[in-house]
């Protein structure tokens, strides 16, 4: 049977290229049709590359870190090959040394006296590494330098150890580099003793190691959009504070029956989504955007919910939030959170919002000024709930208070609308019956 190409899936129209972030199979390993063999990271989502047929991966044409485009061939599968029979025949990725196992496959010669010599790669003992947890490059470096993976912090997807993590670890462990010749550049010793520096002089560059890690596509895209927002919009922020006692009382009273009925916990975000919709309906300019010299008023409410993931911040969108119940909102947000961490959000779920809610309070933030998510004109920042003394009916009482911030594009939203929007939001949260009566 002819060999079958492993191709990058076709990208959506808004995505032109991606980065091959990880191979889950290496040459010589069997694959099943539909099994994930590689990850492609775009500036918005991670795309799975699956095997088109059963067989053996015989060739990897693009190594990890390569920039790839839709429909590009990145590997080859032989449907007729038996597992393990092509490992020695398959060409390795460009600039990737042969696996340690191939260097150790030749039986050792009969023992004979020999002068002691520094250890070489061939003499290192075989290290048992799970195949699906480490890329070929990472496996080679771990074996070559006799590293303990448990001592290395992984910054890849799901905490996977990447090649950059290995190099960073070696940079901070110079004795490993000197002993095993890693190829990681280290500062050469001076040719002759240098004169003693004055006590006040700064440390030499070689005494302060640094590491460089290339931005992920998502992080680079986030940086681009944040700078774009700062350059194209006149961003201003206004603040208010909300007494959360009424909502907390409702949650305490109905938490168990709500979860029993709907299979999801009752959180704060669903109340803020409903209150935001009501406030946007009263002040539609906050839900609008600018296109050229026109203001586009959206007659629907697609609210972006900022979600933090190991790869960076993503903003999946609640479509037609005005039509959703509290239970529907809680279920969708919970689903977004799980799939965002697994990189399973679809591209269409990350585009088209009309307004965004960002909850920095989950990380302990007490106050912040969120940055707009272009082309939107408003973003609501929620913060930590903190018990504070406030004046209530002439008495000082302790109440659970939250600061809220609205950042808005001052080109089309005046301070009056921004302040009134937050007042409407505050009234709806402090008296949730308004959400039922829509007043």
Buried (B, 14 or more C-beta within 10 A) or exposed (E): EEBBBBBBEEBBEEBEBBBBBBBBBBBBBBBEEEEBBBBBBBBBBBBBBBBBBBBBBBBBBBBBBBEBEBEBEBBBBBBEBEEEEBBEEBEBBEEBBEBBEEBBEEEEEEEEEEEEEEEEBEEBEEBEBEEEBBBBBBBBBBBBBBBEBEEBEBBBBEEBBBBBBBBBBBBEBBEBBEEBEBEBEEEEEEEEEEEEEEEEEEEEEEEEEEEEEEEBBBBBBBEEBBEEBEEBBEBBBBBBBBBBBBBBEBBEEEEEEBBEEBEBEBBBBBBBBBBBBBBBEBBEBBBBBBEEEEEBEBEEBBBBBBBBBBBBBBBBBBBEBBEBEBBBBBBBBBBBBEBBBEBEBEBEBBBEBBBBBBBBBEEEBEEBBBBBBBBBBBBBBBBBBBEBEEEEEEEEEEBBBBBBBBBBBBEBBEEEBBBBBBBBBBBBBBBBEBBEEEE
